[in-house]
Amino acid sequence: MSKTPHLADPDKNPSFTKAIFSGEIREDLVFPFPVPSDADREAAAAILDTFRSWAADTVDARKHDHDGKFTDETRAGMAELGLMGLNIPEEYGGFGASAMVFNRVFGEVGATDPALAVYFGAHQSIGCKGITLFGTEEQKQKYLTKCATGELIAAFCLTEPGSGSDAQAMRSTAIPSVDGTHYVLNGSKIWISNAGYAGVLTVFAKVPVEVDGKPKQRVTAFIVDAHASGVSMGQPEQKMGIKASDTRTFTFENVKVPVEDRLGDVGHGFKIALEILNSGRLGLAAGSSRGTREMMRHALEYAKQREQFGRPIGSFEMIQRKFAVAAADCYAADAAWMVTSAMVDRGGADFSLETACCKIFASEMANRVAHDAMQIAGGIGYSKEYPYEQFVRDARINMIFEGTNEILRALIALSALQQPGERLKEIGRAFKDPLRSIGAIGGYIAGRAVRQLTKPEFTRVHALLRDDAEPLADVIHALATGVEALLMSEGKQIIERQFHQERLANAAIDIYLAVCALSRCTAALEGAGGDETKVASDVDLTRLFVAAAARRARRAVRALTRNQDARQKAVAERALESAQLCPEVPLG
Ligand SMILES: Cc1cc2nc3c(=O)[nH]c(=O)nc-3n(C[C@H](O)[C@H](O)[C@H](O)COP(=O)(O)OP(=O)(O)OC[C@H]3O[C@@H](n4cnc5c(N)ncnc54)[C@H](O)[C@@H]3O)c2cc1C
């Protein structure tokens, strides 16, 4: 019988976020704050230096936006610098960067030109990542070596006209040929980044199989030559932002895909897609974070020199608040993508929910900041002569692709509820047959008693931050209690209760980010020998962020029981039914 009330299996694929839903703080996954190895530090410094000096002369984000395409020099330079092979293993001609270095460089590319980051990310984070993770040796030799040099550009083809978020509903098919040499691929994919530049595609399609004598369809991944007979492409999409990123439709008409180009087993396609996207999301988080800095760099310079009422606008507190909130959010977002990158590099932990937390938080932060930067710039913020309106347009996509933020919130909540849910199911069964299940019930009751009497504690937070961490421990305790009550009252219906899922996910995101900020600040304080004045910036930013995050999380948990859900649902359904948002004004 376990003494602690938590439900996460600490030995099997531990997850920080899943554990907090059970009231446990897995500090070992988040502390100490990762110290990049000397090799990573040197690699990052060298790559960033080279990239920055090249980009300063070559990359013109405004021109890319205006022309709707990259200059030839930009694409050639990315390949010559070796950036197109940055996270491809060395044995296939790549640089073999760790997640830490890759995401740091991703951030720099994103801050320089978000469209270029999509080109870079669609190629490596998702385009050829499936081959790196799941390819056979032959596939890796054949494709990765060319992807690493930029000779082949890769794209990831999952979305279809009828299946976006619900990827499993895809209609593309791959039928095995009678002679068993190839598959015949039919279907269409939309919104494919890098389409116009791509030579190799990772395509997901359904393969017919027989299960227990019944015909079924199983999602399977394939490597497809973008120039094979039967593959055609639409015109570039006219998009709001990231305009130089070439986005198009692909149509596959009786395309012969050799059996040796199947990626992984039949039926493993969906899992492969999820694995690819899990780590890919971290790049978007690092890119959004670095982008936030860059947007505010412009706004800060402007706020210092623009004067109104006889003083710089930066001296007004309404402007200062925007900088302070963005700074605290950015500090936490940076801490989170770094802690999560270290998890990816270390292995041995389930980081799927943490990468989702990072992506949601950072993408929403970047969007808020883009609007705040525009607001600080006043009228010129709205002018095409200045970069602010492009910031707003470019930042927006991150909340939509690689899993919309709604879908990722549902993923966080439902995945994290699984363990408490299963445990309660066992308890439910045990109560039906109490005599035989006395051990389980005893354990459960003991667990409840422990939970009611004690709350989790932070033991690795620096002593100077203990008081700041306290409300966070309280809210984790409240979250676990709230989750249990929710599961008891909602049962399986929780799958339909997205008002609650959103609250749970929001609380989890804030808690994860706050703990990462505490970890980062703890390391800073330790590095300063506990002298707060030497790292005043770290301490202030952490205190600001942790207090705000705990407040938001507390509100979210409280709303599990005190809310207006029924009324919200009624209002939304009335609007959907009538296709009219609310009653007309009484003026006709
Ligand atoms: C510029 C750009 C580049 C892209 N690049 C690629 C690429 O390279 N490869 C690729 O395969 N795809 C790509 N996509 C597609 C992208 O991943 C999808 O647009 C995204 O997954 C959403 O799918 P959808 O557009 O069909 O929206 P839908 O799934 O129809 O969703 C519409 C809205 O409903 C919400 N929603 C849907 N289901 C639920 C639910 N169960 N609960 C709550 N809310 C829900 C969504 O969050 C969203 O707000 C790209 C898209 C864009 C715009």
The ligand as an ORCA input file, in Angstrom:
! r2SCAN-3c Opt
* xyz 0 1
  C      -0.228     28.356    -42.102
  C      -0.576     26.937    -41.782
  C       0.385     25.963    -41.904
  C       0.071     24.625    -41.637
  N       1.015     23.659    -41.843
  C       0.653     22.343    -41.765
  C       1.564     21.305    -42.157
  O       2.720     21.562    -42.514
  N       1.115     20.029    -42.137
  C      -0.149     19.699    -41.752
  O      -0.493     18.528    -41.755
  N      -1.032     20.659    -41.353
  C      -0.670     21.969    -41.365
  N      -1.556     22.952    -41.005
  C      -2.888     22.579    -40.573
  C      -3.139     22.844    -39.106
  O      -2.419     21.932    -38.330
  C      -4.657     22.789    -38.897
  O      -5.186     23.976    -39.472
  C      -5.052     22.661    -37.456
  O      -4.682     21.407    -36.965
  C      -6.565     22.850    -37.259
  O      -7.295     22.084    -38.156
  P      -8.460     22.776    -38.995
  O      -7.888     23.964    -39.677
  O      -9.117     21.763    -39.823
  O      -9.465     23.315    -37.906
  P     -10.605     22.471    -37.185
  O     -10.090     21.195    -36.694
  O     -11.817     22.453    -38.056
  O     -10.893     23.408    -35.932
  C     -11.605     24.635    -36.026
  C     -11.769     25.176    -34.602
  O     -12.500     24.233    -33.815
  C     -11.760     23.864    -32.682
  N     -11.993     22.464    -32.375
  C     -11.949     21.394    -33.204
  N     -12.205     20.274    -32.544
  C     -12.419     20.617    -31.247
  C     -12.695     19.910    -30.063
  N     -12.803     18.592    -30.028
  N     -12.833     20.606    -28.921
  C     -12.719     21.952    -28.895
  N     -12.436     22.670    -29.981
  C     -12.283     22.020    -31.148
  C     -10.299     24.133    -33.055
  O      -9.493     24.307    -31.931
  C     -10.431     25.383    -33.886
  O     -10.531     26.492    -33.051
  C      -1.231     24.291    -41.212
  C      -2.196     25.294    -41.058
  C      -1.890     26.605    -41.342
  C      -2.963     27.655    -41.207
*
